[in-house]
Amino acid sequence: MTRQHASGSAASGPGGTPPGPPAVPPDPSTAVLPPELAPAARQLFGVRLDVAAAYAELLATDGVVRGLIGPREAPRIWDRHLLNCATVAELIPPRASVLDVGSGAGLPGLVLAIARPDLAVTLIEPLARRTAFLEEAVEALGLTDSVRVFRGRAEEAVGRADAVPGEVVTARAVAPLDRLASWCLPLTGVGGRLLALKGASAAEEIAEHAEAVHRLGGGRPVLHRCGAGVVDPPTTVVEIVRERTAGPAPRTSSRKSRSRRR
């Protein structure tokens, strides 16, 4: 599944070009937590598991109707989306401010806000129909004290008085690491971190874009496997620490890089 990237071009899947109206009305039962995933869900969401379940139902119903989640994704909401995103919380320090770039349907930003009520989360999304869904979801889930929605591109949020600076910036299936770093690192100060949820090609992306990331002020990308022993497979996350202000803008790579999640 791919999503809208921070510069506003569309892609298919959750947060991307709407797949069109579902052939049949969405079935809320597809969002029910499968029994085999219940132990992992309880461990990751704790006492907020009921809030996670309410969000899963929102995705499987309103999210499908409004084209934020494809109908075929609905039965996989827990393992492919909620649990996959929630594991990233292990890399985020207590009471951190988190900016979720290209948030789409709220993945991973809303999931992290549910799993970690100590976090202050800002969902950054340029498209009105998605920000409308996000605002409604934040209200419905009772997250208004810890989550805000910023309508705009990542680069538009830099330096804005109404944009909260982040200690951690997250992004899921948004863009290759060079472009992602150029959008996300300016959103955090020196010492801040980008956590990019990636797929099987993560190590290849690191090798290809490490030099560009360095020119953008980032340290060497580090690969993490989050949720090992809790979810199978673990979530692949690339961490980049902002070490300094950026140098000259990197040249566009001639080789296409994929940013697919599993």
PEMOQUI-V604536 format. One record per residue. N is the residue number from 1. RES is the residue in one letter. OMEGA is omega in whole degrees, -180 to 180 (* if undefined). Layout:
N/RES/OMEGA ; N/RES/OMEGA
//
This chain:
1/M/175 ; 2/T/-178 ; 3/R/173 ; 4/Q/175 ; 5/H/-169 ; 6/A/-179 ; 7/S/167 ; 8/G/176 ; 9/S/-170 ; 10/A/174 ; 11/A/-176 ; 12/S/175 ; 13/G/-178 ; 14/P/-180 ; 15/G/-179 ; 16/G/-180 ; 17/T/-176 ; 18/P/-179 ; 19/P/-179 ; 20/G/-179 ; 21/P/178 ; 22/P/-179 ; 23/A/177 ; 24/V/179 ; 25/P/180 ; 26/P/-177 ; 27/D/-180 ; 28/P/-178 ; 29/S/179 ; 30/T/-179 ; 31/A/-180 ; 32/V/-179 ; 33/L/178 ; 34/P/-176 ; 35/P/-177 ; 36/E/179 ; 37/L/-176 ; 38/A/179 ; 39/P/179 ; 40/A/-180 ; 41/A/179 ; 42/R/-179 ; 43/Q/-175 ; 44/L/-176 ; 45/F/177 ; 46/G/-176 ; 47/V/180 ; 48/R/179 ; 49/L/179 ; 50/D/177 ; 51/V/176 ; 52/A/179 ; 53/A/178 ; 54/A/177 ; 55/Y/177 ; 56/A/180 ; 57/E/176 ; 58/L/-180 ; 59/L/-176 ; 60/A/-179 ; 61/T/-178 ; 62/D/179 ; 63/G/177 ; 64/V/-179 ; 65/V/-176 ; 66/R/174 ; 67/G/178 ; 68/L/178 ; 69/I/176 ; 70/G/-179 ; 71/P/-180 ; 72/R/179 ; 73/E/-174 ; 74/A/180 ; 75/P/-177 ; 76/R/-174 ; 77/I/-176 ; 78/W/-174 ; 79/D/-174 ; 80/R/-174 ; 81/H/-173 ; 82/L/-179 ; 83/L/178 ; 84/N/-179 ; 85/C/-174 ; 86/A/-179 ; 87/T/-178 ; 88/V/-179 ; 89/A/-179 ; 90/E/180 ; 91/L/-174 ; 92/I/-178 ; 93/P/180 ; 94/P/173 ; 95/R/179 ; 96/A/170 ; 97/S/-173 ; 98/V/173 ; 99/L/180 ; 100/D/-173 ; 101/V/-178 ; 102/G/-168 ; 103/S/177 ; 104/G/179 ; 105/A/179 ; 106/G/-177 ; 107/L/6 ; 108/P/-169 ; 109/G/-179 ; 110/L/179 ; 111/V/180 ; 112/L/178 ; 113/A/178 ; 114/I/-177 ; 115/A/-175 ; 116/R/-178 ; 117/P/178 ; 118/D/-176 ; 119/L/170 ; 120/A/-170 ; 121/V/172 ; 122/T/179 ; 123/L/-178 ; 124/I/-175 ; 125/E/-175 ; 126/P/-172 ; 127/L/-174 ; 128/A/-176 ; 129/R/178 ; 130/R/179 ; 131/T/176 ; 132/A/177 ; 133/F/-178 ; 134/L/180 ; 135/E/178 ; 136/E/-180 ; 137/A/179 ; 138/V/179 ; 139/E/-176 ; 140/A/-177 ; 141/L/178 ; 142/G/-176 ; 143/L/-173 ; 144/T/-180 ; 145/D/-174 ; 146/S/-175 ; 147/V/173 ; 148/R/-179 ; 149/V/178 ; 150/F/178 ; 151/R/180 ; 152/G/176 ; 153/R/-179 ; 154/A/-178 ; 155/E/177 ; 156/E/-179 ; 157/A/-177 ; 158/V/177 ; 159/G/179 ; 160/R/-179 ; 161/A/-178 ; 162/D/178 ; 163/A/-178 ; 164/V/176 ; 165/P/-176 ; 166/G/170 ; 167/E/179 ; 168/V/175 ; 169/V/180 ; 170/T/176 ; 171/A/-178 ; 172/R/178 ; 173/A/-175 ; 174/V/-175 ; 175/A/173 ; 176/P/-171 ; 177/L/-178 ; 178/D/178 ; 179/R/-179 ; 180/L/179 ; 181/A/-179 ; 182/S/178 ; 183/W/-167 ; 184/C/-177 ; 185/L/178 ; 186/P/180 ; 187/L/-179 ; 188/T/178 ; 189/G/176 ; 190/V/-175 ; 191/G/176 ; 192/G/-172 ; 193/R/169 ; 194/L/174 ; 195/L/-176 ; 196/A/177 ; 197/L/-173 ; 198/K/-180 ; 199/G/-172 ; 200/A/-177 ; 201/S/-174 ; 202/A/-179 ; 203/A/178 ; 204/E/178 ; 205/E/179 ; 206/I/-180 ; 207/A/-176 ; 208/E/-169 ; 209/H/-178 ; 210/A/-179 ; 211/E/178 ; 212/A/178 ; 213/V/179 ; 214/H/180 ; 215/R/180 ; 216/L/177 ; 217/G/-179 ; 218/G/173 ; 219/G/-180 ; 220/R/179 ; 221/P/-180 ; 222/V/-179 ; 223/L/177 ; 224/H/170 ; 225/R/-175 ; 226/C/177 ; 227/G/178 ; 228/A/-177 ; 229/G/179 ; 230/V/177 ; 231/V/-180 ; 232/D/1 ; 233/P/175 ; 234/P/178 ; 235/T/179 ; 236/T/-178 ; 237/V/173 ; 238/V/-180 ; 239/E/176 ; 240/I/177 ; 241/V/175 ; 242/R/-175 ; 243/E/-176 ; 244/R/174 ; 245/T/-171 ; 246/A/170 ; 247/G/178 ; 248/P/180 ; 249/A/-179 ; 250/P/174 ; 251/R/178 ; 252/T/180 ; 253/S/178 ; 254/S/-178 ; 255/R/180 ; 256/K/178 ; 257/S/178 ; 258/R/177 ; 259/S/-178 ; 260/R/165 ; 261/R/178 ; 262/R/*
//
